[in-house]
Amino acid sequence: MFKTNEERRIARFWHRLFTGAETGDRLRFLTINSSDESIVLGLDILESFSKLVKRVRRKFGKFEYFGVVTYDKSEPLRGHIHVICKGEFMPQREIEDMLIDVHRSIKPYIEAVDDVAGAARYIGNYLNLQSYGVRKYIMSAGWVFPGWIGFSKWFKREFGEYPAREMMMKLSKMSKEERSQDTWFGLYLWEGRKAKVGLRLARDIILSKNYLQMN
């Protein structure tokens, strides 16, 4: 049992990190940093990263990520984004060119990850460095698979525990259509649709009653 919201937040961070990192995809570290020029131009590193993600996906296809956004405590406008990412191979030179274009960024750090524990240590280091302030952690919608957080919460609510990582890994390797036909994820989708229908019916009944009262 967690004593504080901070303990709960940290536990959620590690759970989400490991769940996505253990899906079997090739992992890489990626760090991008604000440069003196990007600071002078007032470029927001999160907005620039969002542009980078869109360009990478258009160019290379799949690109999912999980990481943290930090800022120098001694220089609050100097931001850094440290992520573990997964997807297709990306030549470093092309990523450098994209970053120069979207953020006027200095050379990024990119390295292959050999194991999940190493990936976790890489991200975890930035949670504890005193010279950095962790502003937030970021995660793409497909870090595990689209809809996985809602499914995990539903599973916990219905069965008292979160789904096993083996189940999440299995679901992550399925196509959208295959997931919809899976017993557990299909049930989650069905209950979600049923709830939406119930809400629409309740709304229609309330509107009808209000209309009758007005007339």
Summary of the structure (lengths in Angstrom):
residues: 215
radius of gyration: 21.2
end to end distance: 54.4
largest distance: 70.1
contacts: 590
relative contact order: 0.14
helix: 56%
strand: 18%
